[in-house]
Amino acid sequence: MTDRPNAHDALLGATSELTYEHGITSTGVDAIAARAGVTKRTLYQHFGSKDRLVSEALSDRSRRALLSLETNARRRSEETGELAILALFDVIENALRTKTRAGCAFINASLEVNRPGHPVREAALAHLRAREGLVHQLLVEAGVEDVDLSAQVVLLVDGAYAVGGTRRDPGAARHAKAAVGALLAGRLAPDRLNAR
């Protein structure tokens, strides 16, 4: 094991993978160091503590996840002619079908480490707030600016991840998408809802 120049990134990646697969409390620093190919000493030199390492791994994962959600929702919207807010649920369904089988890493982390002010919980909640912001932005772009509706759609996004992950049912996202479509149908003209 060596202190490679990319040890920092290797530790973030290993932490993200292992804590998602096995949970945060069940994943020890020995397993993280081994997966990253570094020593525990290197882990502590880079991050100081497991809590800091996990919170930074969540923040790193958050940046990539938000970019992927938005980019793929917009791409899917262009392909189907649907609003990006609806296409977002296709992206969630695909993720649940492939790489996100245990649901949302951020919901999972916020439930597992449920102590106010804890860095892991704060990193998870920061992602969930940013995802709420993305939902709000996509609704505004669709022509609907309503705080209550935004909160309802966020609940359906979180529910799609939670139900899809716990039941291993990617179809949860499809059901959530139908619910969002029904909510929007009362607010948008039919041609706006299915533009193409």
N, C-alpha and C positions, 0 to 999 in steps of 0.2 A: 504494500500500500504506500502510495506516495502523496505528497502535497502538490498535486498537479495545478497548473494555472486555472483550470476550469473546475476546481473542487467546489467552489461556491455554487456554480450552476448544477453540478452533479448532485450536490446535497439537496438543493431545492427540488430537483426532479425526483430524486429517490424519496424524499419526504412526502411530496405530493402524491406519488403513486402508492406508497405503503400506507399512509394514513387514510387514503380513500378506500383502499382495499380492505384494511383491517381495523380501522378506527385509530383515533389519536392516542388514547390511553393504552391501547394494546400494542402500539408500535414503539419499541425501545430505540434508544440511540445506537445500540450495537447493530441492530438490523438496518437502520438508516445508513450508518457508516459503511457497513458491508455492501449494501446495494450501490452506494455511491463510489465504492472503491477507494475509500480514504480511512484514516484512523479516527478514533473518537476524539483524539487530541485536535486534529484538524477541524473536526466539526465544531468543537468548542472555541477554537481560535477564530473561526469565521462568524459564529453566531452567538456564542456566550452561553446559550441555554436552549433546551429543547423547545420551550414555549416561543422564544424569539424565532427559532428556525421554522417552526410550524406556521407561525403568523406570517413570516416572510414568504413561505411557500404558498400559502393561501393568497397573499397579495399578488404574487407572481402569476399564479393560476388565474386569478381574477382578471388581470389585464388581458391575458390570452383568451379567456372565456368570453368576456364582453365583446372584444373585437370580433371573435368568431361568430357569436350570436348575431351581432348587427350585420356583419358582412354577408353571412349566409342567409339571413332573413331578407335582405335587400336583393340578393341574387335570386333567391327562390321567388320573390315577388315579381321580378322581371320575367322569370320563366313562366309563371302561372297567370300573371295579370291580377293576382289578388293583392290586397293591401299588405304592406310589410308587417303590420301587427298580426295579421292572420298567418302569413308565411312563417312568422316566428315559431308558431306551434309545430309546423312541419319540421323545422330545424330541431326543436326539442324532441319530437318523436324520433327523428333519425338518430340523435345522440343517445336516447334511451335504448334504441335498438342496437347500437354499436358500442360506443366507448363509455357511456354514462349509466351503466346498468344498476349501479347502487344509488341512483338518484343524484341529487345536487350535493356536491361536496361542501357547499357553504351552509346549506340548511343543516346537513349532517353535523358539521363542525359546531354550529351555533347551539345545537341541541346537546351535543356531547360535552362541550365546555360551556356550561350555562352560568358562569359567574360574571356578573357585571364588571366591566373594566378589564377583564382578562384579555391579553393581547390577541389570543387566538379567536375569542368571541368577537372582539372589535374588528379584526380583519374579515371575518365571515360576514358580519353585519354591514361592513363597508361595501362589500360586493353586492349584498342584497339591496342596499340603498341605490347603488349604481344601476343595478338591473331594473329597479323601479323607475329610475330616471330614463332608461332606454325605453321602457314600456310607455311612459308618459310622452316622450319625444315621438314615438311611432304613432301614438293616438293623435297628437297635435298635427302631425303630417297628414293623417287621414281626415282631418277636419273636425276632430272632436277634442275639445279642451274642457274636461270635466274631472275634477278631483275625485269625486265618488266613483265614477266609471273607471278611472285609472286604478284606484284601489281595488276594485272588483277584478279587473284584468290581471293585476299583480297577484291577487289571490289565486286566480286560475293558473297562472304561470307556476307559482310555487306548488300548487296542488298537483299539476301535471308532473312536476319533478318528484314530489313526495310519493304520490300514488304509483307513478311509473316505476320508481325505484324500489319501493317496499314490496310491491306486488309483481315486480319484473314484467310490467305491462306497458309497453310503449304506446298502446292505444289510448292511454290516459290523456296524452297530449291531443289526440284527435277529438276526444270528447270535450276537452277544455276549449279547443278551437271552435267547435260547434257552439259552445256556450257564448264565446266572445262574438261570434258571428250573429247570434240572436240578440245580444246586447247592442251591437252596432246597427242591426237592421232597423231598430226603432229610431235611430238618429241620423242615418245616412240614406240618401236616395239609392235605390237598387243598382243603378248604373255605376254609382261611386263605389259601392261595396264589391262589385265584381267587374272592375274596369278591365276591359279588353275588347 
